Amino acid sequence: MRPIPWEMMAPQDVEDAISALLVRIVPGARRVDGSGGDDGADVVAVANGSLHIYEVKSFTGRLSPGRKSQILKSLRVASAKRPNMAGWTLVLPMDFSPAEERWFESDLSTVVSVPVQCLGRTWLDVQFAQRPDLDRAFVPGGNEAKALQLLASYQQEKAGLGNGLPDAIERAQALRGLTDSVDPDYAFDLAFTNGTTSVSVRPKDADAPNRRPITASLGFKAEHGSAAAHDIDSFHRFGSGLSLGPNNVADVHLDLPAELARLVPKGAAVSITLTPNPGPRTRVRVSALQDGRATQRLTMTVDESTRGSGGGQRIYMVDDTNILSMEYFIDSHQSECKVGLRIPSNTHPGDALPSVSFLACLMQAAAVRIELPGALPVTARLGSATVANFQEVQQIARDLELLEQSQEITGHFLGSPRLTGQDRQALRMANEFWAGNSVDWVWIPRWIPIEGGAALEWCSLSGFMPRVSMTGTGPDSLPLAETSIPLPGRLEMSAKDLIVGNMAELRRLFKEHGPAGSFGVLLVADDQSTVTFSAEKN
């Protein structure tokens, strides 16, 4: 560990270095601008509505009476100016002597009722040794030490991999450590995939974007009426997200940390993706309006709220199940709402039903109203609400009700799959079976293949169109989308008074080919025929 020459540093440099360290390692910490008076605090950390105050001093050597007086004054001012102070910490580049330790514990602990502590030189040296980027940025000799380290490791990354892939992993980890030491405000993650290098930039603490903002200037270009032109307009007016390829980006000028801008030479093809800041999540109430009155309401959560440079606002909301999404676009020219519906097949139908029912009501409404806390209600028209869309949503709501009913009856989780007409028929049948009822069925004419031996029995039936009855047994479940519906017992069929519709043809074929032939019987039904399905409990 390299000892830090605190005595050689100017007082302001000491305070800058220690404050940067505290902002990095203390959750929720921020530095206080003391140009107009710091109220007894250099760094403040907020936790559970209370403040922890950090007082930074540049003192080295020993504590003189004057220095003790300054420390005592800072503590008293912090206590008086910040009534919600829950703790106070003195940070300075010196370790106390036994006498100074006794003074700190006896005199300062009686001034306030909150815990007080001191972090000294040894603690600071260790913390900076663990964070070479801060050491390099703030401490004298940090750059020289880093240069010696780089010289010692020069060209190591190009050496052969004597131990195979573990050597490569070890060198990559070392390179990762070097990237972290390049800049005091930002960390860099490198990814290498199929000849492509990706660099992700992330702030090392919450205050980094304020200390060292990343800025860019660029121009957009797109043909009138194109999708790119629409996206650019939405970004400008409402602050929507924007993703553009090289054909739509021009005149790029970047101000990036760690010399990253050198990777984007003038005239380079650039693609951009601008993601809006989501902002705070807020609960809101959404109402479907008809003749100015609310016909149905749903509580939703604002996931994103953005404003564009053109003065418009975009509000993106989701319901509690993330099934229904609503996106509002509001400015002086328009007020429109776009709706999205996505129901994963593993969703419980009872969870999805309230949002789908609300959407079905909304699609017949004249307008939609959003009520934001602390703001006037906003009314907008609903876009793309056609009759076909409404009928589809209505059918989804009916399907969810049917699935919910079947799950309650069978006790079997079915999810929320998209249903076909055959699926709906199977659900209704299963519900009847579980209620102890049988189901009458409409017989559709069908051919039944038979072998020659059985054909003899059929041909012996009397009459031109004889009637027959039969029974059958099936599985203990019915197919439904990608799953199945359990039944209380095995499926049983009872068919009575069906008509053999091709008896004359069957007799002729049997006479020609005899028992060695293969034949088919056509069974049809009339008003006297009955077909019943049941599934009695085992």
Backbone torsions as a table, in degrees:
resi	resn	phi	psi	omega
1	MET	NA	127.4	-179.8
2	ARG	-81.3	122.0	177.0
3	PRO	-66.9	139.0	-177.5
4	ILE	-90.2	128.7	-179.2
5	PRO	-79.5	71.2	-176.8
6	TRP	-60.1	-33.9	-177.1
7	GLU	-64.2	-24.4	-177.6
8	MET	-84.6	-9.4	-173.8
9	MET	-92.6	145.8	175.0
10	ALA	-68.1	149.5	-178.7
11	PRO	-52.8	-41.8	-179.0
12	GLN	-66.6	-36.3	178.0
13	ASP	-65.1	-38.5	177.4
14	VAL	-62.0	-47.3	-178.9
15	GLU	-65.1	-38.1	177.8
16	ASP	-63.3	-43.9	-178.1
17	ALA	-65.1	-47.2	-177.7
18	ILE	-67.3	-39.8	179.0
19	SER	-63.5	-41.3	178.1
20	ALA	-61.8	-38.9	177.7
21	LEU	-64.0	-46.1	-177.9
22	LEU	-63.9	-42.2	178.8
23	VAL	-62.6	-33.0	179.2
24	ARG	-70.3	-43.7	-167.3
25	ILE	-101.4	-18.0	-177.6
26	VAL	-97.0	119.1	-179.9
27	PRO	-58.3	132.9	176.6
28	GLY	74.0	11.2	-176.6
29	ALA	-81.7	147.1	174.4
30	ARG	-144.1	149.5	179.7
31	ARG	-83.5	143.6	179.9
32	VAL	-94.9	130.3	175.1
33	ASP	-77.1	110.0	-174.7
34	GLY	-93.0	15.9	-177.4
35	SER	-64.2	-29.0	177.7
36	GLY	-109.2	19.8	-175.0
37	GLY	101.6	128.7	-174.7
38	ASP	-97.9	2.8	-179.9
39	ASP	54.5	38.1	174.5
40	GLY	76.2	25.4	-179.0
41	ALA	-146.8	134.8	173.1
42	ASP	-99.2	-36.6	177.1
43	VAL	-134.8	137.2	-178.6
44	VAL	-124.9	134.7	175.0
45	ALA	-120.1	131.0	-178.7
46	VAL	-104.0	130.9	177.1
47	ALA	-148.1	121.4	177.5
48	ASN	55.0	38.5	176.9
49	GLY	80.6	-1.0	179.3
50	SER	-112.1	162.1	-178.2
51	LEU	-111.5	139.6	166.4
52	HIS	-111.3	123.3	-174.0
53	ILE	-98.9	134.1	174.6
54	TYR	-116.0	119.9	176.9
55	GLU	-103.5	121.7	-176.6
56	VAL	-104.8	127.2	174.8
57	LYS	-122.2	148.3	-179.0
58	SER	-95.3	14.0	-173.8
59	PHE	-65.9	136.4	167.3
60	THR	-126.4	171.9	-177.8
61	GLY	79.9	-128.6	-177.1
62	ARG	-118.8	163.7	178.8
63	LEU	-86.7	111.8	174.5
64	SER	-82.4	165.6	176.4
65	PRO	-54.9	-37.6	179.1
66	GLY	-64.9	-40.3	178.5
67	ARG	-66.8	-41.0	177.2
68	LYS	-60.3	-40.1	179.6
69	SER	-63.5	-39.5	178.5
70	GLN	-63.7	-43.6	-179.9
71	ILE	-63.0	-45.4	-178.7
72	LEU	-62.5	-41.4	179.4
73	LYS	-63.6	-42.3	179.5
74	SER	-60.5	-40.6	179.6
75	LEU	-65.1	-44.1	-179.0
76	ARG	-65.5	-41.3	178.4
77	VAL	-63.4	-43.8	179.1
78	ALA	-61.0	-41.5	-179.9
79	SER	-65.5	-38.7	-177.9
80	ALA	-75.8	-40.0	-174.5
81	LYS	-83.6	-21.9	-175.4
82	ARG	-127.3	83.1	-175.4
83	PRO	-64.1	-20.0	178.6
84	ASN	-93.7	21.1	177.5
85	MET	-68.0	126.8	-179.2
86	ALA	-107.3	-10.7	179.7
87	GLY	-168.6	155.1	-177.5
88	TRP	-139.2	131.2	-178.1
89	THR	-129.6	129.1	174.0
90	LEU	-94.5	130.2	179.0
91	VAL	-125.1	123.1	-179.0
92	LEU	-156.0	153.1	-174.1
93	PRO	-84.3	57.5	174.1
94	MET	-154.6	146.5	175.3
95	ASP	-98.5	133.2	-175.9
96	PHE	-68.1	146.1	167.0
97	SER	-78.2	166.4	178.1
98	PRO	-54.3	-41.3	-179.4
99	ALA	-65.7	-41.2	179.2
100	GLU	-67.8	-33.9	176.8
101	GLU	-63.6	-43.1	179.3
102	ARG	-64.7	-40.4	178.4
103	TRP	-61.5	-44.0	-178.1
104	PHE	-62.8	-44.1	-175.6
105	GLU	-74.3	-34.0	-176.0
106	SER	-86.7	-51.2	-174.5
107	ASP	-74.5	-45.3	-174.5
108	LEU	-75.7	-33.4	-177.4
109	SER	-67.7	-19.1	179.6
110	THR	-89.0	-10.0	-177.1
111	VAL	-78.6	-38.2	-177.4
112	VAL	-129.1	162.8	-179.3
113	SER	-95.8	-2.2	-179.3
114	VAL	-94.8	160.6	178.6
115	PRO	-64.0	140.0	175.3
116	VAL	-124.6	145.6	178.4
117	GLN	-149.5	167.7	-179.8
118	CYS	-130.9	136.3	174.1
119	LEU	-115.0	122.3	-170.5
120	GLY	-109.9	-158.9	-170.4
121	ARG	-64.6	-46.7	-178.3
122	THR	-59.7	-44.0	179.1
123	TRP	-61.3	-43.1	-179.9
124	LEU	-64.1	-44.0	-179.7
125	ASP	-59.9	-41.7	179.5
126	VAL	-64.2	-44.8	-177.8
127	GLN	-63.6	-41.7	179.5
128	PHE	-71.2	-32.4	177.0
129	ALA	-64.4	-31.9	178.9
130	GLN	-79.7	-10.8	-177.8
131	ARG	-130.2	77.4	-174.8
132	PRO	-61.4	-23.0	178.0
133	ASP	-66.6	-40.3	176.6
134	LEU	-69.9	-39.3	177.7
135	ASP	-58.9	-44.3	-178.6
136	ARG	-67.9	-36.2	-174.4
137	ALA	-80.0	-31.8	-169.2
138	PHE	-118.0	-20.9	-169.6
139	VAL	-104.5	133.9	176.4
140	PRO	-58.0	135.8	-179.7
141	GLY	87.0	-5.2	-179.0
142	GLY	-64.9	-42.3	178.6
143	ASN	-65.2	-40.0	179.8
144	GLU	-64.9	-41.9	178.4
145	ALA	-63.2	-39.7	178.7
146	LYS	-66.6	-37.7	178.8
147	ALA	-62.0	-42.1	178.1
148	LEU	-64.3	-39.6	178.8
149	GLN	-64.2	-43.0	179.3
150	LEU	-66.0	-37.5	178.9
151	LEU	-63.4	-39.4	-179.4
152	ALA	-66.4	-31.0	-177.3
153	SER	-101.3	10.7	-175.4
154	TYR	-59.6	132.0	175.8
155	GLN	69.8	5.9	179.5
156	GLN	-63.5	-32.6	-176.3
157	GLU	-67.8	-15.8	-179.3
158	LYS	-95.5	-5.1	-179.3
159	ALA	-68.6	158.0	179.1
160	GLY	-63.8	155.3	-179.6
161	LEU	-90.9	79.8	-177.1
162	GLY	-61.2	-34.7	-180.0
163	ASN	-102.0	19.4	176.5
164	GLY	75.3	-151.0	-175.6
165	LEU	-59.5	-35.4	176.8
166	PRO	-54.7	-34.8	175.8
167	ASP	-61.8	-42.5	-179.6
168	ALA	-64.3	-40.6	179.6
169	ILE	-65.1	-42.2	179.5
170	GLU	-62.3	-42.2	179.7
171	ARG	-69.0	-36.2	177.8
172	ALA	-64.2	-38.7	177.4
173	GLN	-65.8	-38.2	176.7
174	ALA	-65.4	-40.3	177.7
175	LEU	-64.3	-37.4	177.0
176	ARG	-61.1	-40.1	177.5
177	GLY	-65.5	-37.0	178.6
178	LEU	-66.5	-39.2	179.7
179	THR	-64.3	-33.7	178.9
180	ASP	-68.5	-23.8	-177.9
181	SER	-90.1	-2.6	-175.8
182	VAL	-70.7	-40.2	-172.6
183	ASP	-133.2	137.4	-178.6
184	PRO	-76.0	-16.5	-173.9
185	ASP	-106.1	-26.3	-173.9
186	TYR	-129.9	145.8	173.0
187	ALA	-106.9	157.7	-173.9
188	PHE	-131.9	129.2	176.5
189	ASP	-109.7	128.0	-179.0
190	LEU	-106.2	139.8	175.8
191	ALA	-135.0	136.0	-178.0
192	PHE	-121.3	115.8	-177.3
193	THR	-140.5	118.8	174.8
194	ASN	49.4	48.6	177.3
195	GLY	79.2	2.4	179.8
196	THR	-108.1	134.7	177.0
197	THR	-108.3	125.2	178.0
198	SER	-112.7	137.6	178.0
199	VAL	-120.8	119.5	175.2
200	SER	-103.9	129.6	-178.7
201	VAL	-107.7	128.2	178.5
202	ARG	-138.5	141.1	-180.0
203	PRO	-67.3	144.2	179.4
204	LYS	-80.4	-19.0	175.4
205	ASP	-153.0	168.5	-173.8
206	ALA	-65.7	-23.5	-176.4
207	ASP	-91.3	-6.2	-176.0
208	ALA	-58.7	-44.2	179.9
209	PRO	-62.0	-24.5	177.2
210	ASN	-79.2	-38.9	179.6
211	ARG	-69.9	-41.1	-175.9
212	ARG	-138.9	80.6	-178.5
213	PRO	-67.3	147.1	173.3
214	ILE	-95.5	123.7	-176.3
215	THR	-124.7	157.0	178.5
216	ALA	-153.1	147.8	171.3
217	SER	-129.3	136.8	-179.0
218	LEU	-156.6	164.0	177.9
219	GLY	-114.2	151.4	177.8
220	PHE	-111.5	148.0	174.9
221	LYS	-145.8	138.9	-179.4
222	ALA	-163.6	150.2	177.5
223	GLU	-69.9	143.0	180.0
224	HIS	-59.9	131.6	178.8
225	GLY	86.1	-4.8	-179.5
226	SER	-78.7	166.2	178.2
227	ALA	-62.9	-37.9	178.9
228	ALA	-64.4	-39.9	178.3
229	ALA	-63.0	-39.5	177.3
230	HIS	-63.9	-43.2	-179.8
231	ASP	-64.7	-40.4	178.7
232	ILE	-64.2	-41.9	178.9
233	ASP	-63.4	-41.6	179.0
234	SER	-65.9	-37.6	176.2
235	PHE	-63.7	-44.5	-178.2
236	HIS	-68.1	-44.1	-174.1
237	ARG	-80.4	-38.9	-170.5
238	PHE	-119.7	-6.6	-177.1
239	GLY	76.9	23.0	178.4
240	SER	-66.2	160.5	174.3
241	GLY	-63.4	155.6	-175.4
242	LEU	-142.8	131.5	176.1
243	SER	-132.5	118.7	-176.3
244	LEU	-131.6	146.5	176.3
245	GLY	-90.8	178.4	-176.6
246	PRO	-57.5	-29.3	-178.2
247	ASN	-69.0	-15.8	-176.5
248	ASN	-114.2	6.9	-177.8
249	VAL	-121.6	134.4	-179.0
250	ALA	-145.4	161.9	173.9
251	ASP	52.2	59.4	-176.4
252	VAL	-88.8	127.7	174.6
253	HIS	-132.7	118.6	-174.5
254	LEU	-116.2	141.1	171.7
255	ASP	-118.3	94.9	-173.0
256	LEU	-116.3	152.6	177.5
257	PRO	-72.9	163.9	172.4
258	ALA	57.3	33.1	176.6
259	GLU	61.8	22.6	-178.2
260	LEU	-64.9	-27.3	-178.7
261	ALA	-60.9	-21.9	178.7
262	ARG	-65.7	-20.1	178.7
263	LEU	-78.0	-9.6	-179.9
264	VAL	-119.3	81.3	-177.6
265	PRO	-66.4	161.4	-179.9
266	LYS	-59.9	132.0	180.0
267	GLY	86.9	0.5	-179.6
268	ALA	-69.1	148.7	175.8
269	ALA	-72.1	125.0	-174.0
270	VAL	-127.3	132.0	169.1
271	SER	-108.8	146.2	-179.3
272	ILE	-130.0	148.8	170.6
273	THR	-133.2	116.1	-179.7
274	LEU	-108.1	115.9	-178.5
275	THR	-102.9	127.2	-178.4
276	PRO	-68.7	148.0	173.5
277	ASN	-69.4	121.9	-174.0
278	PRO	-63.5	-29.4	-178.5
279	GLY	73.7	-178.2	-177.5
280	PRO	-71.5	142.7	176.1
281	ARG	-78.3	131.1	-175.0
282	THR	-132.4	136.9	176.1
283	ARG	-83.0	133.6	-179.0
284	VAL	-135.5	163.0	176.0
285	ARG	-113.6	131.5	-178.4
286	VAL	-114.3	133.9	-176.3
287	SER	-125.8	140.2	170.3
288	ALA	-87.4	129.8	-173.9
289	LEU	-111.3	136.1	173.2
290	GLN	-138.5	121.1	-176.1
291	ASP	56.3	36.1	176.7
292	GLY	80.7	-1.8	-178.3
293	ARG	-111.5	145.9	178.4
294	ALA	-78.1	122.6	178.9
295	THR	-96.3	-24.7	176.7
296	GLN	-160.4	149.5	-176.2
297	ARG	-130.0	156.0	176.7
298	LEU	-148.5	135.0	176.1
299	THR	-87.5	131.4	-178.8
300	MET	-132.1	175.3	180.0
301	THR	-122.5	130.0	175.3
302	VAL	-74.5	114.8	178.8
303	ASP	-88.9	-35.6	179.5
304	GLU	-141.5	138.4	174.2
305	SER	-138.4	114.7	-175.2
306	THR	-127.4	156.7	174.7
307	ARG	-127.8	138.4	178.9
308	GLY	-94.0	164.6	177.8
309	SER	-65.6	-18.5	177.7
310	GLY	-83.5	-0.4	175.0
311	GLY	98.7	-6.6	179.9
312	GLY	-83.4	168.2	-179.9
313	GLN	-129.1	142.3	175.8
314	ARG	-121.7	130.3	179.6
315	ILE	-125.1	120.6	179.4
316	TYR	-111.8	123.7	-175.1
317	MET	-126.8	154.2	174.5
318	VAL	-133.9	154.6	175.7
319	ASP	-81.6	179.3	-174.4
320	ASP	-67.9	-18.7	-179.4
321	THR	-102.1	0.8	-176.4
322	ASN	60.3	26.9	178.7
323	ILE	-92.7	-43.3	-177.4
324	LEU	-106.5	130.7	175.3
325	SER	-124.0	145.9	178.8
326	MET	-135.7	132.7	-178.0
327	GLU	-124.6	115.5	-179.0
328	TYR	-97.1	140.6	172.8
329	PHE	-124.1	116.9	-172.0
330	ILE	-129.8	122.2	168.6
331	ASP	-154.9	-170.3	-175.3
332	SER	-70.6	-15.3	-176.6
333	HIS	-100.3	-27.0	-175.0
334	GLN	-153.3	159.1	174.3
335	SER	-146.2	100.4	-170.7
336	GLU	-133.0	151.6	178.7
337	CYS	-127.6	130.0	174.6
338	LYS	-107.4	141.7	-173.9
339	VAL	-119.9	140.6	174.4
340	GLY	-128.7	141.5	179.9
341	LEU	-131.6	124.0	180.0
342	ARG	-141.6	113.6	-177.8
343	ILE	-114.5	102.8	175.1
344	PRO	-59.6	146.4	-175.5
345	SER	-64.9	-20.0	-179.6
346	ASN	-91.9	12.3	178.5
347	THR	-78.5	138.7	173.9
348	HIS	-68.5	128.8	-176.7
349	PRO	-59.1	-32.4	178.1
350	GLY	-65.7	-26.4	177.2
351	ASP	-75.8	-35.6	-176.6
352	ALA	-83.0	-24.7	-171.2
353	LEU	-60.2	-44.5	-179.0
354	PRO	-58.6	-42.1	-178.1
355	SER	-70.5	-39.0	179.9
356	VAL	-69.3	-39.2	177.3
357	SER	-63.7	-39.9	177.1
358	PHE	-63.2	-42.0	-180.0
359	LEU	-64.2	-40.3	178.1
360	ALA	-60.9	-40.2	176.7
361	CYS	-67.9	-40.0	-177.1
362	LEU	-64.8	-35.3	-175.4
363	MET	-72.2	-13.3	173.6
364	GLN	-100.9	-4.2	-177.1
365	ALA	-79.8	160.8	178.1
366	ALA	-78.4	-29.6	-177.1
367	ALA	-160.4	173.6	177.9
368	VAL	-128.7	143.3	-178.5
369	ARG	-123.6	135.8	176.9
370	ILE	-114.9	131.3	-178.7
371	GLU	-112.3	107.0	-179.6
372	LEU	-95.0	140.4	177.5
373	PRO	-59.3	131.1	176.5
374	GLY	73.3	15.1	-179.5
375	ALA	-140.0	159.5	177.5
376	LEU	-69.5	145.1	177.6
377	PRO	-59.5	147.0	179.5
378	VAL	-115.4	129.3	179.6
379	THR	-111.0	137.3	-178.4
380	ALA	-142.7	156.0	173.9
381	ARG	-84.8	154.3	-179.2
382	LEU	-94.3	123.0	-178.7
383	GLY	-86.1	151.7	172.4
384	SER	59.9	36.6	179.7
385	ALA	-100.1	81.1	-178.7
386	THR	-88.7	165.2	178.8
387	VAL	-61.6	-38.9	179.2
388	ALA	-61.6	-43.7	177.6
389	ASN	-60.7	-43.1	-179.2
390	PHE	-62.0	-44.6	-179.8
391	GLN	-63.6	-37.4	178.5
392	GLU	-65.2	-44.2	179.4
393	VAL	-65.3	-39.8	176.6
394	GLN	-58.8	-43.0	179.5
395	GLN	-64.8	-39.7	177.4
396	ILE	-61.0	-41.8	178.9
397	ALA	-62.5	-43.2	178.3
398	ARG	-64.3	-38.8	178.5
399	ASP	-63.8	-41.6	179.3
400	LEU	-64.1	-39.2	177.0
401	GLU	-62.6	-41.5	179.4
402	LEU	-66.1	-42.7	178.1
403	LEU	-64.7	-41.5	178.2
404	GLU	-61.6	-43.2	178.6
405	GLN	-62.5	-43.8	-179.2
406	SER	-65.6	-38.8	178.7
407	GLN	-65.0	-38.9	178.8
408	GLU	-67.1	-37.8	-177.6
409	ILE	-73.8	-45.7	-174.5
410	THR	-87.3	-21.3	-174.1
411	GLY	69.8	19.9	-176.2
412	HIS	-117.6	128.7	-179.4
413	PHE	-73.1	123.6	-178.5
414	LEU	-110.1	-13.1	-177.1
415	GLY	73.6	-159.0	-178.9
416	SER	-131.1	61.1	179.5
417	PRO	-72.5	159.7	172.0
418	ARG	-75.1	127.6	-171.3
419	LEU	-98.4	145.6	169.7
420	THR	-97.3	172.7	176.5
421	GLY	-59.8	-37.2	178.5
422	GLN	-66.3	-37.4	177.5
423	ASP	-63.2	-42.9	-179.3
424	ARG	-63.9	-39.4	178.3
425	GLN	-62.9	-41.6	179.3
426	ALA	-64.4	-40.4	178.9
427	LEU	-63.3	-43.9	-179.3
428	ARG	-65.3	-39.2	177.7
429	MET	-63.0	-46.7	-178.8
430	ALA	-60.9	-39.9	179.0
431	ASN	-61.8	-40.8	178.0
432	GLU	-64.9	-42.2	-179.6
433	PHE	-62.1	-43.3	-179.6
434	TRP	-68.1	-23.0	175.9
435	ALA	-83.1	0.6	178.6
436	GLY	86.3	13.6	-177.8
437	ASN	-102.8	159.0	170.9
438	SER	-99.8	166.9	-176.5
439	VAL	-124.5	122.6	174.2
440	ASP	-77.0	140.1	-173.0
441	TRP	-124.7	144.6	175.0
442	VAL	-88.0	117.1	-177.9
443	TRP	-76.0	126.2	176.2
444	ILE	-97.8	129.9	-179.0
445	PRO	-51.1	133.6	-179.0
446	ARG	-148.7	154.3	177.8
447	TRP	-93.0	135.6	176.5
448	ILE	-115.8	116.6	179.9
449	PRO	-72.0	140.4	177.4
450	ILE	-137.9	154.7	175.7
451	GLU	-90.4	169.5	-173.8
452	GLY	-58.3	-40.5	-179.1
453	GLY	-61.5	-41.9	179.0
454	ALA	-71.5	-28.5	-179.1
455	ALA	-61.7	-30.8	178.9
456	LEU	-61.4	-41.0	178.6
457	GLU	-64.8	-42.5	-179.5
458	TRP	-64.8	-40.6	-177.5
459	CYS	-68.5	-20.9	-179.6
460	SER	-79.7	-7.6	177.5
461	LEU	-65.2	141.1	-176.7
462	SER	-86.6	152.5	175.8
463	GLY	98.1	161.3	-179.8
464	PHE	-74.6	-39.8	176.8
465	MET	-131.2	76.3	-175.5
466	PRO	-67.5	158.1	177.1
467	ARG	-103.4	146.2	179.4
468	VAL	-135.7	158.4	173.5
469	SER	-127.4	151.4	-178.9
470	MET	-154.4	161.3	174.8
471	THR	-129.9	159.9	178.4
472	GLY	-153.9	157.3	179.5
473	THR	-124.2	137.4	-178.3
474	GLY	-124.4	-162.6	-177.2
475	PRO	-73.5	175.8	178.4
476	ASP	-100.9	23.8	177.0
477	SER	-155.6	162.5	176.7
478	LEU	-119.8	140.7	-179.9
479	PRO	-68.0	142.9	178.2
480	LEU	-146.0	110.9	179.8
481	ALA	49.5	-119.3	-179.5
482	GLU	-98.9	9.0	-179.8
483	THR	-130.9	-155.9	178.9
484	SER	-149.2	159.4	179.6
485	ILE	-105.5	121.7	178.4
486	PRO	-71.3	147.0	176.7
487	LEU	-110.8	158.1	179.6
488	PRO	-67.2	-19.6	178.0
489	GLY	-160.3	-172.0	180.0
490	ARG	-72.2	145.4	-179.6
491	LEU	-71.1	130.2	179.7
492	GLU	-125.3	139.8	178.9
493	MET	-119.9	138.2	174.7
494	SER	-129.2	113.4	-179.6
495	ALA	-114.3	127.6	-177.5
496	LYS	-124.7	141.8	174.4
497	ASP	58.3	40.8	170.4
498	LEU	-76.7	154.6	-175.5
499	ILE	-108.2	133.3	172.6
500	VAL	-80.0	108.3	-170.9
501	GLY	-85.9	-9.3	-177.0
502	ASN	-129.2	37.9	-174.6
503	MET	-62.1	-44.1	-178.6
504	ALA	-61.0	-43.9	179.3
505	GLU	-65.6	-39.6	179.8
506	LEU	-62.7	-42.9	-179.6
507	ARG	-65.6	-39.3	179.7
508	ARG	-63.9	-45.3	-179.0
509	LEU	-65.7	-39.2	-179.5
510	PHE	-66.4	-35.4	179.3
511	LYS	-67.1	-35.2	-179.1
512	GLU	-76.0	-40.8	-170.1
513	HIS	-106.9	-19.5	178.9
514	GLY	71.8	-169.6	-175.9
515	PRO	-63.6	-15.3	-177.4
516	ALA	-78.2	-11.8	-176.0
517	GLY	-83.4	168.6	173.3
518	SER	-113.4	137.3	-171.7
519	PHE	-133.9	170.5	175.5
520	GLY	-135.4	141.8	178.3
521	VAL	-109.6	128.8	176.7
522	LEU	-95.0	116.1	179.0
523	LEU	-105.9	126.1	178.8
524	VAL	-126.6	168.6	-178.1
525	ALA	-126.8	154.8	171.2
526	ASP	-131.9	-162.7	-175.2
527	ASP	-66.3	-22.5	179.6
528	GLN	-84.2	-15.4	-175.8
529	SER	-79.1	145.2	174.7
530	THR	-135.1	140.8	176.1
531	VAL	-132.1	124.5	-176.1
532	THR	-129.9	135.8	173.6
533	PHE	-112.0	144.2	176.6
534	SER	-148.0	164.9	176.9
535	ALA	-150.0	78.4	-177.2
536	GLU	-69.7	149.3	-178.2
537	LYS	-63.3	140.1	179.9
538	ASN	-68.9	NA	NA
